[in-house]
Amino acid sequence: MSKVPDIKIEPPGPSAREIIEKDSNYVATTTKSLPVVGKRARGLVVEDVDGNMFLDFSSGISVLNVGHCHPKVVEAVRKQSEELMHFAGTDFYYDIQASLAQRLSEVTPGNFHKKVFFSNSGTEAIEAAIKIARWSTGRKRLLAFIGAFHGRTMGSLSLTASKPVQQDRFFPGVPGVTHVPFAYCYRCPYHLEYPSCDLWCAKTIEETYLSTYVPPDEVAALFGEPVQGEGGYVVPPPEFYPTVHRILKRYGILFADDEVQAGLGRTGRMWGIENWGIEPDIMTVSKSLGSGIPIAATVFRKELDFGVEGAHSNTFGGNLVGCAASLATLDIIKEEGLVENSARMGAYFRKRLSELKEKHRLIGDVRGLGLMLAVEFVKDRKTKEYAVKERDEIINASFKSGLILLGCGKSGIRLIPSLNVEREQVDTAVELLDKAIGRVGK
Ligand SMILES: Cc1ncc(COP(=O)(O)O)c(C=O)c1O
């Protein structure tokens, strides 16, 4: 294969520009980040419609943990599509859905019997988790973290708290949600320092919220991401989640672990929450599960099940093609040792990014677990003023040289290649990022 990236014509080229114009005319406004128009891809290499070859370090927003179009996923999808594509798995039966549910029950934390509700996207998995929590506890209130992202439908949006634009004009959401602080140590909301802070951000959940205006026996669940994703790839210190979990247990509050972005090997463990040694009551999984075929799963303790037909259901959840892609994905992660590679390459990548921090004053923080890594850009290391414009320019300059990146938080860039990324690809990405920061930081 020729060297990648290989930029033949400055992107977006003429074919790309034509499609972008059509898209802008007819497709609703969403969150478009870069003017890249994909044509085909394999592994970490994406070809655009003008023949440019890009190195993809965005993984389709953390969907392609096994890489683009992995041959085993393609084959599983092809085979299943020829046999049976849809058979309403909520109302009728087929083996592949039951098998995937069993498999997810076995590979998720907690040596107890679990059940699975299937849907098609992260936000739907969260909606199901909210309903399961309310249904099973009879309690109405929910807790979520400041900085969280759990989706954009009205239930999940009510838990989301990472950017004002996500909430603007959509108020009111689902009532009964209270947001509590997260352990964003680089920008501690209490201006304390770890570890002398003694984990006040966790303890205050009980000492302030639950003891003043949020009656604990009305709270069904707390929702949390093991590492905050859209909020800026914020990694809490090791004692944070165990401390929070002990508080929840004292009051019979369920813990709903959102693994939509951190799951399936991304953090160097199969599940992000395994970094913190906690067994959640409910887990939400999507993104990488189907390697590009939409599927989501809400995995929960068996005793929380609705147990009543019609309390919750849908049309496409557990679709056969999605289940086939998911089973293939789980096989690939195991067979190719991708969790181990995520830990190994993540450590190497992080070291290389820390070297960039030594070199560029624009970098305020390098953080992450496994291959869930990010760099936060600041105008000044002392004041930590967000370098938003500079961050955007760095993403754009990287793109022009053939590296696809995505932002996160206010002024961060996430670095989330597929988990089978090779050392040379990491080196190439670091080299391109180095040049882009150098150009912008001048
Ligand atoms: C942690 C987390 N939860 C939920 C969602 C929502 O998933 P979707 O965009 O598939 O609805 C996302 C999406 O980025 C996410 O990162």
The ligand as an SDF file (V2000), in Angstrom:
LIG
                    3D

 16 16  0  0  0  0  0  0  0  0999 V2000
  -21.0540    8.3630   26.7540 C   0  0  0  0  0  0  0  0  0  0  0  0
  -22.1060    8.5450   25.7040 C   0  0  0  0  0  0  0  0  0  0  0  0
  -23.3710    8.2040   25.9740 N   0  0  0  0  0  0  0  0  0  0  0  0
  -24.3500    8.3240   25.0580 C   0  0  0  0  0  0  0  0  0  0  0  0
  -24.0890    8.8230   23.8030 C   0  0  0  0  0  0  0  0  0  0  0  0
  -25.1900    8.9630   22.8030 C   0  0  0  0  0  0  0  0  0  0  0  0
  -25.0150    8.0510   21.7850 O   0  0  0  0  0  0  0  0  0  0  0  0
  -25.7420    8.2810   20.3630 P   0  0  0  0  0  0  0  0  0  0  0  0
  -25.0690    9.4300   19.7080 O   0  0  0  0  0  0  0  0  0  0  0  0
  -25.5210    6.9810   19.6550 O   0  0  0  0  0  0  0  0  0  0  0  0
  -27.1620    8.5310   20.6570 O   0  0  0  0  0  0  0  0  0  0  0  0
  -22.7740    9.1970   23.4740 C   0  0  0  0  0  0  0  0  0  0  0  0
  -22.4580    9.7510   22.1420 C   0  0  0  0  0  0  0  0  0  0  0  0
  -21.4200   10.2960   21.8850 O   0  0  0  0  0  0  0  0  0  0  0  0
  -21.7510    9.0540   24.4540 C   0  0  0  0  0  0  0  0  0  0  0  0
  -20.4880    9.4010   24.1920 O   0  0  0  0  0  0  0  0  0  0  0  0
  1  2  1  0
  2  3  1  0
  2 15  2  0
  3  4  2  0
  4  5  1  0
  5  6  1  0
  5 12  2  0
  6  7  1  0
  7  8  1  0
  8  9  2  0
  8 10  1  0
  8 11  1  0
 12 13  1  0
 12 15  1  0
 13 14  2  0
 15 16  1  0
M  END
$$$$
